[in-house]
């Protein structure tokens, strides 16, 4: 009898353990590809199969520390899903530690080159996609008579840590607020019969390195901030894409600039651009997500939604009271609505029939806000756009 087949009364768990130890001990001397084919019936290259085997090995060796699960409920897909989850954690740590240091040195030497930033983002996205792929979703269609939506994202200042009388904020709280935001938007999608959303990244999702006070308040470095925010944003787009078509636009900002002194920085030298490189690679297999480049300038987004022209900027170069009018005049375009971030407090202005909507902040009040005696509740905007009105409904989502 072939000893390398699953026995009649042998559970999948016991079979995998037996085969792992057989490979470790040298009793089984086949290739990793052959090993995966025997154990899971899957066809993989030798390189992929080797990673799958090491995931099995870690799972088997750590099994005594895991909560017992009824063996009869375990299927091959269950085990593979667990292995992928474990490999994701391993690869995240690898990106943050071993690979990061080597690649970060290269990045520092040529950080002014946009292609280098893009290569690092693509590399990180590929590594995570190998163990945590975005699964295909049902392709959705849009209708002419339905409402559309705009989700404004800005001023997350991810990586910042605040703990004072006005606010509690850290990366874990940021994730919780983002999850609440997505759940609320999905509810609005159902309520208002929305089939398409524009996700407008209005900047300052990163805490950045532009001030010494910010550096002191940051828990994590700028490279880690960028990778983690990119993955968080990819997960937001992926969740929304299960319910609506998603179009993504972004602008560069001030907190994402590469050098602290803005006089030493060019607009293109901005870590916020790295997020877009990451998203293009991470979301490329999801037909319901469209990642768009700006056609005017990296600092200005524009798009049509339900027949209305919309322009978006971060806000550090504009004032809410006249932004819509000035941008329309400067660009010789008739925008019905202007979107902004930067000011950390939601607001709405109308100037000659053009609406400017200012987004709130996810982070809430930081140490600087406390010192100047200002405070704002964490929030982000969701706008319902109808055929009759560019801002049919403005939902300031408190977080």
Buried (B, 14 or more C-beta within 10 A) or exposed (E): EEEBEBEEEEBBBEBBBBBBBBBEEEEBEEEBBBBBBBBBEEEBEEEBBBBBBBBBBBBBEEEEEEEEEEEEEBEEEEBBEBBBEBBBEBBBEEBBEEBBEEBBEEBEEEBBEBEBBBBBBBBBBEBBBBBBEBEEBEEBEEEEEBBBBBBBBBBBBBBBBBEEEBBEBBBEBBBEBBBBBBEBBBEBBEEBEBBBBBBBBBBBBBBBBBEEEBBEBBEBBBBBBBBBBBBBBBBBBBBBBBBBBBBBBBBBBBBBBBBBEEEEBEEBBBBBBBBBBBBBBBBEEBBBBBBBEBEEEBBBBBBEBBEBBBBBBBBBEBEBEBBBBBBBEEBEEEBBBBBBBBBBBBBEBEBEEBBBBBBBBBBBBBBEBBEEEEBBBBBBBBBBBBBEBBBBBBBBBBB
